[in-house]
Structures are given as C-alpha cells and as structure tokens.
C-alpha cells in the first residue's frame, strides 16, 4: 500500500519543487552594498526557477490535453457532437460580446468627440465608460474641463484691450525702433509689446 502512495507522490513533488524562491539577498548591515555579482547570482537563480516553472506548466498542459483526448474517446458520437456545438456557441457568444463592446466604445467615442474631447481622450473616456471605470472617466473629464477653462481664459485675455497710457503708447513699430537710447527703446517696446508679438 505504501508503494502506491509513493508512486503517486513524485508528480506532486515535481510541482511543489517548482515554486519560485522570492528571497532577495539583502546586505547584512546598512553599510554593506549589494554587488553586481550578487545581483547576477539572484538573476541566474530566478532564471532557473522560471525555466522550472515553464517546464512544469508545459507538463501540466500536456497532461491536461492527454486527459481531454482520453475523455473525448470515451464519449459517444452524440455527446461529442453536443460538446462541439456547445464550444462553438461559446465562441460565438464571446465574439458577439467583443463586437458589442467595440460598438459601444465607438458610439461613446463619437459622443465624447462631439462635446469637445480630443481623439485620444475620447477613446480613453469611451473605454472607461464601457468598462465602468469611473475613476478614469472622472480624471479625463477634469482634464478636458481644465483645458476648456484655460482656453476660454486665454481667449478672454486676448480680447481685453491694453490701456494706452504712457509716453510711448501711441508710437508705431518704426518709431520705436528709431529711438537711439537703448533703455528708452526697451521701455517703448514694453508699452507696445503687441506690435512685436
């Protein structure tokens, strides 16, 4: 009886042996710094563990495929046809859900573009809307609102006429450039900056 148990356990032992070791060698004291060799050793160990995990995963996938073949071989023709039909229906349902999601994203993108979002933000917002990602959606809305407010403020500032008071307020660009004294010319330019923009 013990022999049967010991024969069954090597497979489970192989799987248990493939658990990655996540310990990272840390310096023994605060003044000791890790060396590049210690990082290389850690990297090497992680690569070995990764290879073990891949082999275990491949073995598990292979075993699962074998079991599926054995199971399918035991099915009757009618059961096999029923199973294939169910798998095909599941694929169709998955594709339909994917197309509905893409359609919803497209519709929401058009709506976000209509209210003034740029294309990239509209796509992100539409995806967030479909995925019910409220946090991302609110963040994007804040960004768009801030951009619109900033644009309106800049437009408003441009439309405000500058007060034309001062010694140089009524001069033309040519008259200002004709001033010989550099300091006086700078003052005239500062008062009539819109002529030089």
C-alpha positions as CSV (number, residue, x, y, z in Angstrom):
1,X,0.0,0.0,0.0
2,X,2.9,2.4,0.8
3,X,4.3,1.7,-2.6
4,X,1.2,3.0,-4.3
5,X,1.3,6.2,-2.3
6,X,5.0,6.7,-3.0
7,X,4.4,6.2,-6.7
8,X,1.7,8.9,-6.8
9,X,3.7,11.5,-4.9
10,X,6.6,12.1,-7.4
11,X,4.3,14.1,-9.7
12,X,3.1,16.3,-6.8
13,X,6.7,16.6,-5.6
14,X,7.8,17.9,-9.0
15,X,5.1,20.5,-9.0
16,X,6.0,21.5,-5.4
17,X,9.7,21.8,-6.2
18,X,9.0,24.4,-8.9
19,X,7.7,27.1,-6.6
20,X,9.9,30.2,-7.2
21,X,12.2,31.4,-4.4
22,X,11.5,35.1,-4.0
23,X,14.1,35.7,-1.4
24,X,16.4,38.6,-2.4
25,X,19.8,38.6,-0.7
26,X,19.9,41.8,1.3
27,X,23.0,43.4,2.8
28,X,23.9,42.1,6.3
29,X,24.3,45.6,7.6
30,X,23.5,49.1,6.5
31,X,27.0,49.9,5.2
32,X,27.3,46.8,3.0
33,X,26.1,47.4,-0.5
34,X,25.0,44.6,-2.8
35,X,27.5,43.9,-5.5
36,X,26.7,43.4,-9.2
37,X,27.8,39.7,-8.8
38,X,25.1,39.2,-6.1
39,X,22.5,40.7,-8.5
40,X,23.8,38.4,-11.3
41,X,23.5,35.4,-9.0
42,X,20.0,36.3,-8.0
43,X,19.1,36.8,-11.6
44,X,20.6,33.5,-12.5
45,X,18.5,31.8,-9.7
46,X,15.4,33.5,-10.9
47,X,16.0,32.4,-14.5
48,X,16.5,28.8,-13.3
49,X,13.2,28.9,-11.3
50,X,11.5,30.5,-14.3
51,X,12.7,27.6,-16.5
52,X,11.5,25.0,-14.0
53,X,8.1,26.7,-13.9
54,X,7.8,26.7,-17.7
55,X,8.6,23.0,-17.8
56,X,6.1,22.3,-15.1
57,X,3.5,24.3,-16.9
58,X,4.2,22.6,-20.2
59,X,4.0,19.2,-18.5
60,X,0.6,20.1,-16.9
61,X,-0.7,21.4,-20.2
62,X,0.4,18.2,-21.9
63,X,-1.2,16.1,-19.2
64,X,-4.5,18.1,-19.5
65,X,-4.5,17.6,-23.2
66,X,-4.0,13.8,-22.8
67,X,-6.8,13.6,-20.3
68,X,-9.1,15.5,-22.6
69,X,-8.3,13.2,-25.5
70,X,-9.0,10.2,-23.3
71,X,-12.2,11.7,-22.1
72,X,-13.3,12.5,-25.7
73,X,-12.5,9.0,-26.8
74,X,-15.0,7.7,-24.2
75,X,-17.8,9.9,-25.4
76,X,-20.4,8.7,-27.8
77,X,-20.8,10.3,-31.2
78,X,-23.9,12.2,-30.0
79,X,-22.2,13.5,-26.8
80,X,-19.1,14.6,-28.9
81,X,-21.4,16.5,-31.3
82,X,-23.2,18.1,-28.4
83,X,-19.9,19.2,-26.8
84,X,-18.6,20.6,-30.1
85,X,-21.8,22.5,-30.6
86,X,-21.6,23.9,-27.0
87,X,-17.9,25.0,-27.7
88,X,-18.9,26.7,-31.0
89,X,-21.8,28.5,-29.2
90,X,-19.4,29.7,-26.5
91,X,-17.0,31.0,-29.2
92,X,-19.9,32.8,-30.9
93,X,-21.1,34.3,-27.6
94,X,-17.6,35.5,-26.8
95,X,-17.2,37.1,-30.3
96,X,-20.6,38.8,-30.0
97,X,-19.7,40.2,-26.6
98,X,-16.4,41.5,-28.1
99,X,-18.2,43.2,-31.0
100,X,-20.9,44.7,-28.8
101,X,-18.1,46.2,-26.6
102,X,-16.3,47.6,-29.7
103,X,-19.6,49.1,-30.9
104,X,-20.3,50.7,-27.6
105,X,-16.8,52.2,-27.4
106,X,-17.2,53.6,-30.9
107,X,-20.6,55.2,-30.0
108,X,-19.3,56.7,-26.8
109,X,-16.1,57.9,-28.6
110,X,-18.3,59.8,-31.1
111,X,-20.3,61.4,-28.3
112,X,-17.1,62.4,-26.4
113,X,-15.7,63.9,-29.7
114,X,-19.0,65.9,-30.1
115,X,-18.7,67.5,-26.7
116,X,-15.1,68.6,-27.4
117,X,-12.7,65.9,-26.3
118,X,-9.6,65.3,-28.4
119,X,-9.5,61.9,-30.2
120,X,-7.1,60.2,-27.7
121,X,-9.1,61.4,-24.6
122,X,-12.4,60.5,-26.3
123,X,-11.2,56.9,-26.9
124,X,-9.9,56.6,-23.3
125,X,-13.1,58.0,-21.9
126,X,-15.3,55.7,-24.0
127,X,-13.3,52.7,-23.0
128,X,-13.6,53.8,-19.3
129,X,-17.3,54.3,-19.8
130,X,-17.8,50.8,-21.2
131,X,-15.6,49.2,-18.6
132,X,-17.3,51.1,-15.8
133,X,-14.0,52.6,-14.8
134,X,-15.5,55.7,-13.1
135,X,-12.1,56.9,-11.7
136,X,-10.5,57.2,-15.1
137,X,-13.6,58.7,-16.6
138,X,-13.7,61.5,-13.9
139,X,-10.0,62.1,-14.3
140,X,-10.4,62.6,-18.1
141,X,-13.4,64.8,-17.6
142,X,-11.5,67.0,-15.1
143,X,-8.6,67.3,-17.7
144,X,-10.9,68.3,-20.5
145,X,-12.8,70.8,-18.4
146,X,-9.5,72.4,-17.2
147,X,-8.3,72.6,-20.8
148,X,-11.5,74.3,-21.9
149,X,-11.4,76.8,-19.0
150,X,-7.8,77.6,-19.7
151,X,-8.6,78.1,-23.4
152,X,-11.5,80.4,-22.5
153,X,-9.3,82.4,-20.1
154,X,-6.7,82.9,-22.8
155,X,-9.2,83.9,-25.3
156,X,-10.7,86.4,-22.8
157,X,-7.2,87.9,-22.0
158,X,-6.5,88.4,-25.7
159,X,-9.8,90.2,-26.2
160,X,-9.1,92.7,-23.3
161,X,-7.7,95.9,-24.9
162,X,-4.5,97.2,-23.4
163,X,-4.5,100.5,-21.8
164,X,-2.7,103.0,-24.0
165,X,-1.2,105.3,-21.4
166,X,2.3,106.4,-21.1
167,X,4.9,108.3,-23.1
168,X,5.3,105.7,-25.8
169,X,1.7,104.4,-26.1
170,X,0.8,105.9,-29.5
171,X,4.1,105.1,-31.3
172,X,4.4,102.8,-34.3
173,X,7.0,100.0,-34.5
174,X,9.2,102.0,-36.9
175,X,9.1,105.0,-34.5
176,X,10.1,102.8,-31.6
177,X,13.0,101.2,-33.5
178,X,14.2,104.7,-34.4
179,X,14.8,105.6,-30.7
180,X,18.6,105.8,-30.2
181,X,18.7,105.3,-26.5
182,X,18.5,101.5,-25.8
183,X,16.9,101.9,-22.4
184,X,14.2,104.2,-23.8
185,X,13.7,101.8,-26.7
186,X,13.1,98.9,-24.3
187,X,10.5,101.0,-22.4
188,X,8.7,101.8,-25.6
189,X,8.7,98.1,-26.7
190,X,7.4,97.1,-23.3
191,X,4.5,99.6,-23.6
192,X,3.7,98.4,-27.1
193,X,4.5,94.7,-26.9
194,X,1.6,93.7,-29.1
195,X,3.5,95.4,-32.1
196,X,6.4,92.9,-31.6
197,X,4.4,89.7,-31.0
